[in-house]
Structures are given as structure tokens and as C-alpha cells.
Amino acid sequence: MKPRPALFVVFLIAVLHAVYGGSVQAQRFGRDVTLNGGKSLLYIGTYAGNVQIFDEATEKQVGEIKLQTGIPRSLILSFDRKKFYVLDSTLEKVETVDIASRKTLDTFTLSAGPTRTRIRSMQVDPLDRFMILLSRGATKKSDRWEIGEVALQLYDLKQKKITRDIPWPGGEARENVNIRFSPDGKLLYFFGDDILIIETENFTEVDTWQMSRPLEQGLGRVSFGAVDDINDEPGFFTGLFTMQDPVQNRRIMGIGRVNLVGKSVDFHPIGPSEGVGFAMAPDRTRAYGLLQQIGRYEFWAFDLKTKKLLNRMEFAGRPRMALRVSSNGRLLYVFQAGATIDVYDAATYQYLRTIEMTADQTTNLFVLPRGNP
């Protein structure tokens, strides 16, 4: 009797699985099921009104932080990495949650009566004393909404109220602000054409860092681009900055590192500017980028020691992507705009698998160690 082909294939697969421990099956589907990102936890806000928590080793959901203020718009990690400050989707409510206990510590809103005040951005003092809020109110009248001026305000986290308006540098109000604190919370850096340095006792200007000037004669000024400071040292941030080439009249992209306290920028050009995203590995020796164009998606890899582009490779991306590196630097997490997180091998850019969520994402992805950092 002739052997049945189907039974023979099943027998062969069973033998190979026993001999090679399943590696043949993993290669058949282009996946390495044993490669994991580390032993940390993944945190990401969703439309379900919570922050979902995933075990990085198993890639399974292990809990959630249920929010009292509803759908989160953004998460800000405290300097000690023990709390999230959550801005809700209406931009009216702020919630403070303890990461370890997964409990809400406080909530507040600036809206009252007929006035709706929306918080457009916020920065938290490294010592958790106060927040700097950029807000604008709208008051409902009988026949119209009366729109107020954009305000820069200090919200005291202990007194739980606005304690002062912060004067605009140069007396010029702005629709958007980019501000950062020094690690000790004593200085506030107000980014613009130049960087204004303001002390946080009386909020008076004490210095100006003239970033509008070129680093060297004959060069254009350096502009900040995509940065990732979640894994950086306090007082530093690294990213892909751009510089205008005055000779060829083109934008040059390079790896930049800013020392806020030392008022210095280390910039190394690597090629023409292409609008690449940036995510730094926890060990600060490697970084990865995402190029997103219609019909063209690429991974980029950078060596932060030599300040060079290592390689780039096209892959089958998806619309509206963001990138995060795993805690051990071996995986790349591609997320945003959906209820899935795609997992790639950081060494080969090979697609491995997808982490399934129970709701669409609304915030950035955070990779944090278990327990107290």
C-alpha cells in the first residue's frame, strides 16, 4: 500500500519539531516566538478610559489603571517615574495616578460655571510642586461664545489651584509653547528662536541661550526635530535635528544631543532631512527611526557612539505609526492608531508578531520597570 502524503508530512513535521525544538516552525512563519523585549511593563492609554498594562515578557495584558476622567488624551510621566499626569480627551480635566498601586491620587479642572477652560499643554515640575499650564477659556454667553486669551499659568499641586499667571517672555503671547525644566526644577527653558532661561521662584528671565546663531561660521542654525528623552539622562535630550545648508539651500539632518545646564549642542550631520522619527534604546548606544511616506515605510538604525546611520530598510508599515524600543533593546514596538502593537526584531527588522489590545490607543507607549524605578 502506498503511504499517504498527508500522514507523511505530519510525521515529518513531528520529527523535526522534536529534534529542533520548534525552530523550523518558527522560521516557516517568519517569527521567533522566543525573542522577548525584557521584564518591564508596557503602559498605554485607550478609548476605554483606562491605561492598559502589558507584561513585556509574555506580551499579555496583566492589568489596567481605570481613569476617573474618562478617555486619556496624553500621559506625562513624573520625574521620579512613579506617577502619570493624565490629560483627558476634552482637554479640561487632569488626573494624577500612582503607577505602583494603579490608583487615582487627584483630579482637577479649570472649567467652572459657563466657562470651559481647555489645557493645550502642560509640564510638571521635577519636584512635583507645580505644573505649568498653557490654557484658554471660552465663556458661554446668551448669543455667543466669548473666547479668552491664551494664558501661561502655574497650578500648585499642593494648594490645588492656580496661584499665578506667568508673564510671557517679551510680552508676546503664543499659541503653543515648548518648555522644559532643569533637573533640579530651579530653571525653566522657554524654546523659541533663542532659548530663554527663567528662574522658577519669581519667573523672571535670568539668561538667554542664543540658539539662532550657527554653531560655526558658514553653517545654518540648528533646529530641534524628533526627540526622545524617556531614556535620556536628566538635563539632556537626544534626537534628529536639522540645519539649513546656506550653500546648497537644503535641510541637513543629523544626530543632536542637547545639554540644557551646560548650554551646548553636539550636532553630527548624517544626510538630507527626510522627516524621520526617533526612539532611543534604554542603553543609549542605539536609536531607531521611522520614515513614513505614502507607500514607503522604513526602519532606520543609528549608532549614538559614533553618531552614524547604520542602516535603513523598507518594511510593510501602516498609517500613523509611532516607535518605542523594548527595555532590553532587542525589539521594536510599532504602535498608534489602532488596537494593536506590532513587534519587530531590532537586529533584522523582521516582523515577529502582534500584541492585541481590547481598545484603540490614544496616548504614547511607556516601557517602565516593575515596582519602584
LINVENPE-V783671 format. One line per field, one symbol per residue. burial: # if it has 9 or more other C-alpha atoms within 8 Angstrom, else .. A space follows every 50 residues. Layout:
# LINVENPE-V783671
burial: ???
This chain:
# LINVENPE-V783671
burial: .......#.......##....###.##..###...############.## #######...#..####.#######.###..########.#########. .###..#..##...############.#############.........# #######....#..##..........#.#.##..#######..####### ..#.#..##.#..#....####.#.####.##..############.... ##########......#..#..#..#######.#.#######...##### ####..###...........#######.#########.########..## ##..#.#.#######.###....
